[in-house]
Amino acid sequence: MSSPTSVDSSHHNSNGNLKNLDTLCPVAEIEEFDFSKVLLDKPRTLNIERQRSCDERSMSELSIGLSPRLLATKIDTFSRLGDHLDSPMPKSGLNTPRSLVLDSHSIMPEAWDALRRSLVHFRGEPVGTIAAMEDSDEKLNYDQVFVRDFVPSALAFLMHGEPEIVKNFLLKTLRLQSWEKKIDRFHLAEGVMPASFKVFHDPVTNRETLIADFGESAIGRVAPVDSGFWWIILLRAYTKSTGDSSLAEQPECQKGMRLILSLCLSEGFDTFPTLLCADGCCMIDRRMGVYGYPIEIQALFFMALRCALRLLKPDAEGKEFMERITKRLHALSYHMRSHFWLDLKQLNDIYRFKTEEYSHTAVNKFNVIPDSLPDWIFDFMPHYGGYFIGNVSPARMDFRWFCLGNCIAILSCLATPEQSVAIMDLIESRWDELIGEMPVKVCYPALETHEWRIITGCDPKNTRWSYHNGGSWPVMLWFLSAAAIKTGRPQIAKRALQIAETRLLKDNWPEYYDGTNGRYIGKQARKCQTWSIAGYLVARTMLDDPSHLGIIALEEDRQLTQPMHKRSNSWIL
């Protein structure tokens, strides 16, 4: 590893004092919040008609532990689930009955035991969880603490009333951010957050060192764009869960946020409010043709901006960033909802696009050639439903469906209420393709044959229906469950969890599954994968107690309903 980043400390003590496994978080009382109104002065009419699931029940099933006035409210088209999500959650003191959720064959005790065994300690304190605990000679970097991997672990501990490990993680990664980052004589920007770090114990000096990887050791040598966004999102989750804003208000945390924001809000030659990214800069961390403006990064970008807007102090520096964030959010939300959204009506419009259109009146703004539409999209698109496609850039639309980006769009309210419902309708309509025998497909469909060779560079790990190329990832359970609960469709989460519980423990928590339906354990999947364990725990905990949704989900921002700026008249000057 070139130019390792390190922090010295005293000898490691692996015996952290943690709470009993049986400790239950009391249920938070949820106040009624109206999700039913559309946020946006809509760019166009959505072709969405509500499709009720054959499994679906009224939201009275989610009334466990809710306020009495919410018990009397039947919610149909769009759920009003939610507290005022950015205020500390009051505790009701009630325990959640188990009748709503799943059968008695819970694997939560085994999952908690496995998650605690994954803890990494530094100076006697837990600072994260390793990526996988599989005892293998070829560990690669699975013995490290990854920022993106730790997020579901952090949420699980927050929901279980154990915030200290999350606080320790946030402070340690923040300290690593400030260290010099150099790759092949080139210095990375000051605000870049590490992809991962590990604890190295020197037996000679009996001292520990934190060694960070900013991309210099990663496969492909790509810096993580998503780490900084996840750090801000997790800081907000910690603040929301504990009701303690003192950590976020520390000068070091405020500076860390500003450094991250300086990177992604910088102005350049781009004419789009989206963030230009390289392949391999996010969870899809190998070449998969997601270069440009991948939906995952845009949704995380949007969510991190909204979280930062609530965490920044309104001092001189903070106000400047808050103004920049507000302007960017308006532009980004309009752009994404207009140009990344696909439903049956929009697909038909693209099918009939004219090309070589010039001026501000152009309908086909990106000059997409209709002949570039893939054959599979016509059969995949249901009559009811829609989703945010994978990528949009000049002359190119990536029509693949990506789970993480669409679920984060729902949780962050990048998706309008109508679009959120449509995404869940699509998932139900295409259950076999997207969920199958092991939830959830990371993307759909897989790249095959010549397309796979060109786009992935013949990557043997990303063969069709494996790993990032259409593999099924159990960690996606928590994204799907949170989105389902937020949209008033808990039965989707329940059904997916019932499938997962039959196999995850028996298969020893694999990293991913292969095949068109996720039938086979991934050919190179690591066992005892920590975020598979934590993803299950978060999904199950939220379904048992929906009030936990407030830790990660955001409410609609009414200010985004009105455009901030009129169209520039510079074209007529």
N, C-alpha and C positions, 0 to 999 in steps of 0.2 A: 504494500500500500504506500503510495507516495504521499508525503507530507501529512502524516496522521495528526489528527486533532486530539489533544489529551488534556485531562484534568487529573491532578494527583490527589490522593486521599490516603487515609489510614487503612489498616487491614480490614477486610470484608467480614462482616458477621451475618451469616445466613439465617439467623433466627429472628425474623420480624414478628412483632406482636400484632396478630390479626384477630378479627372478631370471629366468634363462633359461626360455623356454617349454617346453623339453624336460625340465626338472627334474621328477622323479617322486617323490611321497611314498612312502616304504616302507610296506609293509603292516603294520597293527597286528595283533598277535596277539590273537585273540578268545578269551576264556575262556567256558566253557559257562555259560549262565544259563537257568534254568527259567522259561519264559513260560507253562507249561501250566496253572497253577492260577488259578482265578478270584479276583479281588481282593475282591469284594464279597459280603457277606451279601445275596444277590440280592433285589432288590425284588420280582421275579416271575420265573417260569420263562420262559426264552427259547425261542422256537420255531426252533431252529437245528439243522440236520443238516449235517455237513460235506459240501460238494460239491466233488469234485476237478475241477480244470480239465483239459480235454483236452490242454493244453500242459504241464501241471505236471510237474515232475521232483522227485525227492527232494532234500532239502537237501544231499546230498553235492555237488550242483552248486555250492553256495555255499561249498564247503570250501576254495576257493583261498586259501592263505595262512593257514588257520585252524590251531588247535592240534591235535596228533595225536589226542587223545582225542575231539575233536569230529568228526574225519573218520570215526570208526567208528560214529557215532550216526546212525541214520536217523530223521528227524523227519517225522511225518505230519500229524496233526490240527492241531497248532499249533507253530510254530517255536520252537526254543530259541536262536535267533540272538541274540548280544549279548555284550558284555563287561560287566564291572561298570561301568556306563555313567558313573558319576560319579567314577571314578578316572582319573588320567592314563593314556592308552593306551600300553602298551609297544610298541615297534617290533620287528618280527621280522627286518627287513632283507631280506625276500624281495620280489621283484617279482611282480605279479599277472599270470598268463598271460591271454591274450585269448580263449581257446577258449570260455569260458562265454558271453560277453556278446553281442556283435553281430558283424556281418560287418566286412570290412576298410574299408568306405566311411565311416569316421568323419569327422565334420566338426569334431572338437575343435580342430585347429590353427587353422582359420578362426575358430572361436568364441573361442578365447583371444586371438587378434589383435584381434577386435572388442571384447572386454571390456576389454583394456588401453587401447584408444583411447578408451574411455568414462571413463577416470579423471579425476577433478577434483583439482587441487592447490591447496593453501593454504600459504603460507610455504614453498614448495618441497617440501612433503610431500603424498602422496596422502591424501585425506580422504573419498573416496567415489566413486561413479560416477553420471553423469547418467542421467536416466530414458530418454532416447532421443537418438541422434546424427543423426537424419534432418535433412538440410539443407532446412528449410522456413521460409517467411516467417512462418507462424503457429506459433511455437514454444510459445505459452502458457507452461506451467510445466514442459515436458518437458526443459528445459535445467537443471533443478535436481536436487539430490541428495535423494531421498525416503527416509525411514527404512524404510518397508516394502519399497520397491523394492530397497534396498541389501542386504537380508538374503541373497538367493541369491548376490549378488556376494561378500558377506563369506564365506559358506560355501565358495564356490569357491576363494577365496584361502586360507582356512584349510586346506582339503583339499590345496591345492597347496604348503603350507608357507610361506605369506607372510602372517603375522599382523599385521604392522606397520600396514597400511592399516586393518585392523579396529580396532586399538587407537586409532589416530588418530581414526577416526570416532566411536567410543564417547566419547572425551574431548571432542571438539568439540561433539557434540550434548548432552553433559552440561553443558557451559558455557552453551550456548544455553538450556537448561532454566531456569537461574537468572535469566535476564533478565526484565524486566517484560513482561507479555503483556496488551495492552489492545486491545479491539475495541469501537468505538463507545461509548467512555466506560466500558466494562465491563471489569473486570480478571479474567482467567482465573486459575485456581488455580495455585499455585506449582509443582506437580508436573507440569503438562502438558508433554509433549515436543513438539517441532515436527513438523509433517507433512513439511516439507522445508526445505532451505536452499540458497542459491546464493552463489557468490563474485563480488563486485562489485569491479572494478578502477577506481579513480579515476585517470584519465590526468593530471589536474592535480597531485595530491599524490603520484602514483605509489605509492599505498597500496591495500591490499585490505581489503575488509570482508565479513564473513559476514552475510548477511541471511536471517533465518528467517521462515517462514510457519507460524503456529499456527492457521490457519483464517481469518484476517482477509482473505486474498486468494483463498481457495479458492472453487471453484464451489459455491454454496450456503452458504458461510460456516460450515462445520461443523468443529469441532475434532476432531482424530484421537484416538480412544480407543485404537487399536491400537498407536500409536507407542511408548508407554511399555512395553507388554507385549513388543513386539519388541526393545526396547532391553535389557530384562532377559534375555530368551531368548538374545540375541546375546552378552551378557556371559558367560553360562554357557557358550555354545559356544566362545568365545575361551578361557575358563579350562580347559574340558575338552580342547580341541585342543592347547594349549600346555603344559598342566600347571602354568601359572603363575597362582597365586591373588593375586599382589601387586596387580594392577590392581583386582580386585574388592574387595580389602581396603582400598584407599585411602579416607580419610574422605569425599572428594568422591563416590565411587561409592556408598558406603554411604548417604550422605545422599540421593543421587539416587534410589536404590531406595526408601528410606523415604518420600520425597515421592510417588512413584508409588503406593506401597501405601496411603498415607494417603487418596488419592483414591478408590481402588476398594474399600477396606475400611471406609469410613465408614458409620456406621449411620444409618438414616432410617426412613421409613414403610413401606418395602418388606417384604413378608412372604416373599419368595423370596431364596435365596442367590445367584441370578443377578444380572448387572449390567445395569441399565436403560440403554439407549442410544438415541440419535437415529439417524434414517436418514442414511446417508452418512458414518458415523464410522469406516469400516474400508475394506477393499479395494473393497467395493461402495460407492464414494464418491459415488454419485448416488442420488436417490430411487428405491428399488426395493421399498418396503414391508418393509424389514428392521428398522424401529423396534421397540422393545420389548426383547427378549432374544435377539438373533441368535446362531445357533450359532457363527459365526466368533469373535465376541467372547468367548463363554462358554468355548470351547475354548482360546483364547489366554490368557484370564484364568486358567484352571486351570493351564495350562503355565507361565505367568509366576510364579504363586504357588509352584509346585513348584520352579522354578529359584531363586527368591528364598530359599526355605527352605534351600537349599544354599549360597547366597552370603552371606547375612547373618552378620555376626559375632555371637557369643552374648554381647555386652555388655549393659548395662542396657537400652538402647533396642532393640537387636536382639532380645533375648529377648521383649520385649513384642510385637513384630511377629510373631515366630515362633509365639507362642501363638495370636495372632489368625489367622494363616495356617492353622495346623493345624485350628482349629475350622471355618474357612470351607471348607477342602478337603473335610472330611467331609460337610458339609452340601451343598456344590456337587456332589460326585460322586454322592451319593445322589439328589439332585434331577434331575440330568441323565440318569443311567442309568434312572431310573424314568419321568420324564415326557416326555423328549425322544426316547426310543427308540421306533422303529416297526419292527415286523415283521408277518408275516401274522397271527399270533395277536393281537397288539395292535390291528391294524387291524380285525379282526373284533370285538374287544371295544369299540372306539370306535363301530363301526357299530351296536352294540346298546346304547350308553349310554342311561341314563335321565338326565333333566335335573332341575333345581331340587332337587338333593340338598343337605341341610343337615347340619351337624355334622361331627365329625372322622371319622366312619365313611363319609363319601361316597366313592364310587368315581370318579365323574366330578368330580374336584376342581376343575377349571377351568370347569365348566358348559359344555362344548363341545356344540354342537347337532349330532347326527349328520347332519342334512341339509346341514351345511356342508362335508361331505366332498366334495372335487372328483372329478369322474368319472374323470379320468386315473389317479388313485392306484390304483384297483382293477386296472387292466391293468398298471400299472408294477410293483407289488409282486410279486416272484417267490415261488415256494414256499420257496426257500432264500435267506436273506439278510435284511438289514435296514439301517437307517441312523438317524442323528440328524436329526430334521426341523429345518427352518429357524428355527422360532420357536414359543414357547408362552407364552400370556398369557391372562387371563380371557376366556372365550368365543371364543378364537381359537387355531387351530393352523395354522401355515404349513407345509404338507406338502412344500414344495419341497426337493430335494436340493441341498446346497451342498458342493462339493468340498473347499474349504480347511478348513471346520469339521470335516468327518468325518475327513480325513487328520490334522489336528492332534490330534483326539480319540484316534487310534491312537498317534501319536508321543508324546503326553503321558501315555498310559495312563488318560485319562478314560474311554475305552472299555475294558470288560473284555476279557479274551482271547477270550471267546465272541463279543462284539460286534464286535471287530476282525476276526475271521474272517468274520462275517456281512456286514460292510461290503464286504470284498473279494469275497465271493460275489455280492453285489448288483452290483458293478461288472462282474464277468464276465458275469453274467446279462443285464445291460442295456448290453453293450459298444457296440452301435450308437448308442444314445441318449446315452451319457455320454462315449464316446471318439470313435467315428466315424472320420472321415478326418483329423482333427487333434486330438490330445489337448490339453486336457481341458476339458469343459464346466464353466464356472464355477458354473452352477446349472441345474437342470432341473425342470420345463419352463419355456418362455418365457411371459411375460405377453402376451396378445394382445387386440385389439379394445377393447371397453369397459373391461375390467379394466386393460389397459395405460394407457388414458387417465386413469383414476381414480388408479391407484397411482403411476405415474411422472410424472403431471402432463403427459402428452403429450410426454415427453422424446424429441426426434428422434434422439438418439444411442442411446437404449435401445429402439429398435424390436425386434420379435420376432427372436430368434436372432442378436442382435448385441450387442456390448460386454458390459455386465453382465447383459443380459436373455437369457441362454442362449447367449452367445458362447463360443467355444473359445479358451482362453488357454494358450499354450505354457509359461508360467511354472509352471503347475500340474503339469508333468511331474515336478518335483523332489518335490513333496508326494506325488504318486501313487507314485513310485518308492521313496521312503523308507518309506511305509506298506506297500508290497508286499514289500519286503525284510524289514521288521520282522515281518510276518506269515508269512514263509516262502513267499511267492508271487513270486519274482523274475521268473518268466515273464511276469507282467502288466507289469512295468516294461520288460522286454525288448521285448515286443510293441508297447507304446506308443512306445518310443524308435525302433523300426524304422520306424514310421509317420512320426514327426516328422522323422527324418533325411532322408527323401526330399524334404522340402519346405522346411524352415526356412531353410537357406542359400540355396537357389534363390529363395525369396520375400523374401530380405533381412531375416529375423528380424522378422516383423510382431508388433505388440502383441497382436492377437487375430484370430480368423477368424469369419466369419459363416455362417449356414445351419444347418439341422437336423443336418447331419453335419460341419460345420466345413469345407466345401469351398471357400469363397471367402475371400480376404483381406478383412479388415474394411473396411467402406466408409470409415471415418475412422481406421483403424488407422495409428499411426506405424510407419515402418520402422526397422530397426536399433534395436529396443527392447531396452534393456540387460537387463531381467530375463527376457526371452525367451531371450537368449543365456546368461545365468548359470544360469537354471533348467535348461536343457539340460545345461550343464557339470556341475552338481551331480548331476543324475540319472545321467548317464553315468559320472561318477567313482565314485559310490556303487555302481553296478552292476559296474563294473570291480573295485572294492575295497570289499566290504560293511562292512569295519571302520570306514569313515568314518561309518557310520550313528550311531555313538556320540557324534559331535559334536552331533547335534541330537535324537536320541531319548532318552527317559527310560525307566528300568526301573520295574516295578511297585513300589508302596509298600505293604508288608504291613500297615502301620498303618491303612490305609484299609479293611481287611477287617472291622473291628469298629466299630459305631456308638459315637460318643463320649457321646451323651446319650440318656436315655430320653425318651419323650413327656411333655410337660408335663401336669400334672394340673390346670392352671388352669381348664379348661373345666368342672370339677365344683365349683369353689369358689363 
